[in-house]
Every structure is written in C-alpha cells, then in structure tokens.
Amino acid sequence: MNKKKIFNDPVYGFVTIPTELLFDLIEHPYFQRLRRIQQLGLTSFVYPGALHTRFHHALGAMHLMSLALRSLKDKGVKISAKEGEAAMIAILLHDIGHGPLSHALEHSIFDGVPHEQLSLYLMQRLNTEFDGRLDLAIQIFQGSYSRPFFHQLVSSQLDMDRLDYLNRDSFYTGVQEGRPGADRLIKMLTVVDEKLVLEEKAVYSIENFLVSRRLMYWQVYLHKTVTSAEQMVIRIVQRARDLARAGQEVGASSCLHYFLSRPVSIREFEADDSILQRFVQLDDYDIWGAVKQWATHPDKVLSYMAGSILNRHLFKITLQSDAFEDDFKLGVTELIAERFQLPPDEAALLMLHGRISNNAYDAVGDTIDVLTKRGRVVNVAVASDLPNIRALSQRVEKHYLCYPKEIM
C-alpha cells in the first residue's frame, strides 16, 4: 500500500504525508478522534464558518513543520531523517489529548488534568504499540532532547502550532487581519547554539505576527459572545456533574457518564489504564448528545441552560476592567431568583462571572530571539526599534458577568 499520500488542505493547498509511520499514526483511532473535536469550540456561534477540527489543525501544523525543517536544512542546519520525522510526529500529536470542545471543558470534566499531559500519555501508549519508534518524538515533545530548537518548533512563543492555528482560524472565521505571515517567518528561521532564532530582517514580520495574535484573541478566541457561550456550556456540564455525583439520574453516553459521576485525577489516569481508554472515546458528539437530553431534565437550572445553548439563546454578557462588586452580583442573583422562582443557591448558578486576559508576547519567559547582523542574539523586544512589541507584552485583563436576558 502506498502510504505517502497527498491531501488537499484549503489553507495550504496540496500537503504530503512524507513517511509511512506518519501515515499509520494519522490512521490510528486516537488521531481520527480529532475529526470529532472542533478546533474553536463554541466560536461558530459567532463565526459560522469556524467549524474546522483539531484534525485539520494537526495536519496543518505537521505541514508547517516540514517547511520549517526544509528551510533550516537549506541554511546548513544538520537535521537527520530520523530527527525530521520525530519533529513531525511531535507536532502531529501535540493536541491528541484534547477533550470535547477543545479548551472549553478542560477543567469541568476532569480535576486538574491538562490536555498536554493526556497528549503525553497517549503518545507513550502509541510508542508501545509502534515498538518504541516514537522515543525521539516524545523527547522532543517534552523538551528533553539535546537539541532544544526541535522542541521550540513544537512549543514556544513562535512555534508551528501557533502559526497554523492563527492561519487556519483566521481563514475559517474570515478575520483576515489575523493572518500571521507564516511563510516569511518560516523562511527567516535559523539555529544558533542549537536554539531557534530569527534573522534580524524578520523583526517587522514578528511584530505583525504578535499583532495578529493579539487581534485574534480579542476578536475571536475571547470574543464576548464566545465567552458567554463557553461559560454556559461549562456551567451546564458542571451542573450535570454535580447532579450525577449527588445520585440523580443524568442521561449521557457511558464514557461521559463515567467522568461526570466521579472525580478523576491525574494520578488515577496514571494508575488505571482503563480510564485513558474511556477518555479516547469522548468527543464533541458526547457533549451535544447529552445536552439535548438535559434540555428536558427535571432540574430547572440544567434544563433551562441546556435548552438555551441548543437554541443559541445566549446569556447577556457585560465586560469591564475592574472586578464586579459583590452587591451588584447579589442584586443580579436576586433578580434571577425572582424571575425563575429559584432558591438563592440555584439562582446563583445562572450568574456566571470571572475574568479573561491575554498578552500577545511574554518578554521575560521563553522569548522570541533575533540574530542581529553583528552576530548577537537578542530578545525581539530589544531588536525592534518600535514600541509595539513592548506594548504587546503588557497583560490586558477584563472581568465578565453573564446572566439570562430575561431579567434585563
């Protein structure tokens, strides 16, 4: 069987799967599950075209990795075939541990189990299945390989993951201002002392990338209506979870019901392999199938919120720079209790509050470094003669409050 297939990607055109091992990993059920997990969760409630999946994104990131490796090799960086394949495997599988609706439910179904850790567990299981052929890919994914630039290509402030999701998300949402200029950035990559840097002439392209990222966060990922929808789904699952753990009947698929009915910690994932096998059966369809059942549940809070999200009857959301005062939140809760005839503790469940924040660039931690024409490696914030990058490193924080529109 010819496993060096070509597929047609709407963002990049024809993309090749270069090795048989990559093809076999893509064909594996763990990876095929990503077809059933939307990349942007509830964002399609605002941008109807944003229906692409984690499967699309992983393949796109793999393609960009192949372009980056080719560009580095053209500049004389020694990369063996084994290293190149391992880097492509690491980026291909970097999101394999995502749960339903991507980030939205990461902290609702599990107790402190990040998707990166689940990705590592699944990579380790695949490594066993493939007789240790993922050893190097796992080292690159974890950042333990002796050549750090490979890990930086997978996970850093300017990695193939970010370049693809900005490219892809701007394409599918139609927010063209969010396109990061990935082609030029990839061509400007180089390696100094085994660390990834960009040539000095890429400074303005880096600035454009950071501006695009900032814009995409506030216009797409943290859009106020998207925030309202995501917080509603989170609260729906939390309410179903609380009811299930209190002994009430809550309809759901067997795997989803397993996680709703008992707390599962990272240690339990490590100790009991069957839990991971239940996890890889979960996808967006489990959540939406359950939400449809919950819309007729006898619990008022659960049925109201489930019916609302199904019909896109989203909560009103208010954003401000300062935290909302307790008296104001109490007043909203009282209005909800009066309108829906609920006791105060249940009325409080229909008021969602918290904060969202973003800084496009962390100028202190894992920085983006630039190789100057004089051969020095400096932080891009130092290399740029414009104040934009320093401004983009400032964290912007907003507080939100969501509540049913009926009380307005």
SVG drawing of the C-alpha trace seen along z (x, -y; Angstrom):
<svg xmlns="http://www.w3.org/2000/svg" viewBox="-41 -53 70 56">
<polyline fill="none" stroke="black" stroke-width="0.4" points="0.0,0.0 1.3,-3.5 1.3,-5.4 2.9,-8.6 -0.5,-10.2 -1.4,-13.8 -4.4,-15.6 -5.8,-18.9 -5.8,-21.5 -7.9,-24.7 -5.3,-26.8 -2.0,-25.5 -3.1,-23.5 -1.6,-20.1 0.1,-18.6 2.1,-15.4 2.4,-12.8 6.1,-12.1 6.6,-8.8 4.8,-5.5 5.0,-6.0 3.2,-9.4 0.5,-7.8 0.0,-5.0 -0.3,-7.5 -2.8,-9.5 -4.8,-6.4 -4.8,-5.4 -8.2,-5.7 -6.6,-8.1 -5.8,-10.6 -9.0,-10.0 -10.9,-11.1 -9.7,-14.6 -12.1,-14.8 -14.9,-14.9 -13.5,-17.8 -13.9,-21.3 -10.8,-23.4 -12.6,-26.5 -15.2,-25.0 -18.2,-27.4 -16.7,-30.1 -19.0,-29.0 -21.9,-30.7 -20.3,-34.0 -18.4,-33.0 -20.5,-30.4 -17.6,-29.2 -15.4,-28.2 -16.3,-24.5 -12.8,-23.1 -11.4,-20.5 -8.3,-19.5 -7.7,-17.0 -7.3,-19.8 -5.0,-21.8 -2.7,-18.9 -2.2,-18.1 -1.6,-21.8 1.0,-22.1 2.7,-19.0 2.9,-20.7 4.4,-23.8 6.9,-21.7 8.0,-20.1 8.5,-23.6 10.5,-24.8 12.8,-21.8 13.4,-22.2 14.2,-25.9 16.7,-25.1 18.4,-22.4 18.8,-24.8 20.7,-27.1 23.1,-24.3 21.5,-23.1 22.2,-19.4 18.9,-17.5 18.8,-13.8 15.9,-11.9 15.2,-10.4 15.1,-13.8 12.9,-15.3 10.4,-12.5 10.4,-12.7 9.8,-16.5 6.8,-16.0 5.4,-13.3 5.7,-15.5 3.8,-18.4 1.3,-16.0 0.4,-14.5 0.7,-17.7 -3.1,-18.1 -4.0,-14.4 -5.0,-14.7 -7.7,-17.4 -11.1,-16.6 -14.5,-17.6 -15.0,-21.2 -11.2,-21.8 -10.3,-24.1 -13.9,-24.9 -14.4,-21.8 -10.7,-21.1 -11.4,-21.9 -15.0,-20.7 -14.9,-17.0 -11.6,-16.3 -9.9,-17.6 -6.6,-19.3 -5.8,-17.0 -4.2,-19.3 -4.5,-18.2 -0.7,-18.4 -0.4,-15.6 -3.0,-13.5 -1.2,-14.0 1.9,-12.7 0.1,-9.6 -1.4,-8.8 2.0,-9.3 3.5,-6.9 0.8,-4.3 1.3,-4.8 5.0,-4.3 4.4,-0.9 2.1,0.0 4.8,-1.1 7.7,0.7 9.5,-2.4 9.6,-4.3 8.2,-7.4 11.0,-7.6 12.7,-10.6 9.4,-12.3 8.5,-12.1 11.8,-13.6 11.2,-16.5 7.7,-16.9 8.9,-17.0 11.9,-19.3 14.4,-16.7 16.2,-16.2 19.8,-17.5 18.9,-19.9 16.4,-22.4 15.4,-24.0 13.3,-21.0 11.1,-21.5 10.9,-25.2 9.4,-24.4 6.7,-22.3 6.1,-24.6 7.4,-28.1 6.1,-31.7 6.6,-31.3 6.0,-27.6 4.3,-25.7 1.3,-25.2 0.6,-28.9 1.5,-29.7 -1.1,-27.1 -3.9,-27.9 -3.6,-31.6 -3.5,-31.0 -6.3,-28.4 -8.6,-30.2 -8.4,-33.5 -9.2,-31.6 -12.3,-29.8 -13.6,-32.8 -13.0,-35.2 -11.0,-37.5 -8.3,-38.2 -6.4,-40.7 -5.4,-37.7 -3.2,-36.1 0.4,-36.0 2.5,-35.9 3.7,-32.3 5.6,-31.8 8.1,-34.6 8.5,-33.8 9.4,-30.2 11.9,-31.3 13.6,-33.6 14.2,-30.8 17.7,-29.7 19.6,-28.0 22.3,-29.4 23.9,-27.1 21.1,-24.6 18.4,-27.2 15.8,-28.7 16.2,-32.3 15.0,-34.5 17.1,-36.7 17.1,-40.4 15.2,-41.3 12.2,-39.3 11.6,-41.8 8.7,-43.5 7.2,-40.1 7.4,-39.1 5.7,-42.3 2.9,-41.6 2.6,-38.0 2.2,-39.3 -0.3,-42.0 -2.3,-39.3 -2.2,-37.1 -3.5,-39.9 -6.2,-40.7 -7.3,-37.1 -7.6,-36.7 -9.8,-39.7 -11.8,-39.4 -12.2,-35.6 -11.0,-33.5 -12.1,-35.9 -14.9,-37.5 -17.5,-38.4 -20.3,-36.3 -18.0,-33.3 -17.1,-33.8 -20.8,-33.8 -21.4,-30.6 -18.4,-28.8 -19.2,-29.7 -22.7,-28.5 -21.5,-25.1 -19.0,-24.9 -21.8,-25.6 -24.1,-23.1 -21.6,-20.3 -20.7,-21.3 -24.4,-21.2 -24.9,-17.8 -21.7,-16.6 -22.9,-17.9 -26.3,-16.2 -24.8,-12.9 -22.5,-12.9 -25.4,-13.6 -27.1,-10.5 -29.6,-12.0 -30.2,-10.4 -28.3,-12.3 -28.5,-10.9 -25.2,-10.7 -23.1,-8.3 -21.4,-5.6 -17.9,-7.2 -19.2,-10.8 -21.3,-9.5 -18.2,-7.8 -16.4,-11.1 -19.5,-13.0 -20.2,-10.6 -16.8,-10.5 -13.8,-12.8 -10.8,-11.6 -7.4,-13.0 -4.1,-12.9 -2.8,-10.1 -5.8,-7.9 -5.1,-8.4 -1.6,-7.2 -2.6,-4.2 -5.6,-2.9 -5.2,-2.4 -8.9,-1.8 -9.6,-5.5 -7.5,-6.6 -9.4,-4.2 -12.6,-5.8 -11.2,-9.2 -10.3,-8.4 -14.0,-7.6 -15.0,-11.1 -15.7,-13.8 -18.0,-16.8 -20.8,-14.4 -21.0,-13.1 -21.5,-16.6 -24.1,-17.7 -26.0,-14.4 -26.1,-14.8 -27.1,-18.5 -30.1,-17.5 -31.2,-15.1 -30.6,-17.6 -32.9,-20.1 -35.8,-18.1 -34.2,-17.2 -36.4,-17.9 -33.7,-20.1 -34.7,-23.7 -31.2,-25.1 -29.9,-22.3 -32.9,-22.2 -33.0,-26.0 -29.3,-26.3 -29.3,-23.2 -32.3,-24.4 -30.8,-27.9 -27.5,-26.8 -29.2,-24.5 -31.2,-27.4 -28.4,-29.9 -30.4,-31.9 -27.1,-33.1 -26.7,-35.0 -26.2,-38.7 -22.5,-39.4 -21.0,-42.6 -17.3,-43.3 -15.3,-45.8 -11.8,-46.4 -12.5,-46.1 -14.0,-43.2 -17.7,-43.4 -18.8,-44.4 -20.4,-41.8 -23.5,-43.9 -24.0,-44.1 -23.7,-40.3 -26.1,-39.8 -28.6,-42.1 -28.3,-40.1 -28.8,-36.8 -31.9,-38.2 -33.4,-39.2 -32.7,-35.7 -34.3,-34.1 -37.4,-36.2 -37.8,-35.7 -37.2,-31.9 -38.7,-31.1 -35.4,-29.6 -33.8,-29.4 -30.8,-31.7 -28.2,-28.9 -29.7,-27.7 -30.2,-31.2 -26.5,-31.9 -25.8,-29.1 -27.4,-31.2 -25.0,-34.1 -21.6,-33.4 -18.6,-35.6 -14.8,-35.5 -12.1,-37.2 -10.3,-36.8 -6.8,-38.0 -4.2,-38.0 -0.7,-39.2 0.5,-38.6 4.1,-38.3 5.9,-37.3 9.1,-39.4 10.5,-37.7 10.0,-33.9 10.5,-31.8 11.3,-34.7 11.5,-35.1 15.1,-35.8 16.7,-37.5 20.1,-37.1 21.5,-40.6 23.7,-41.4 26.6,-41.6 26.0,-38.1 24.4,-38.8 21.3,-37.0 18.9,-39.4 15.2,-39.5 13.0,-40.7 11.7,-43.4 15.3,-44.8 15.9,-44.3 12.7,-46.2 13.0,-50.0 9.3,-50.3 7.4,-50.3 4.7,-47.9 6.3,-44.7 6.9,-46.1 3.3,-47.2 2.1,-43.8 3.9,-42.2 1.5,-44.0 -1.2,-41.8 -4.8,-43.1 -7.4,-41.7 -11.2,-42.1 -13.8,-40.9 -17.1,-39.4 -20.6,-38.8 -23.2,-36.7 -26.9,-36.4 -30.2,-35.5 -31.5,-38.2 -35.0,-37.7 -34.0,-39.7 -33.0,-42.8"/>
</svg>
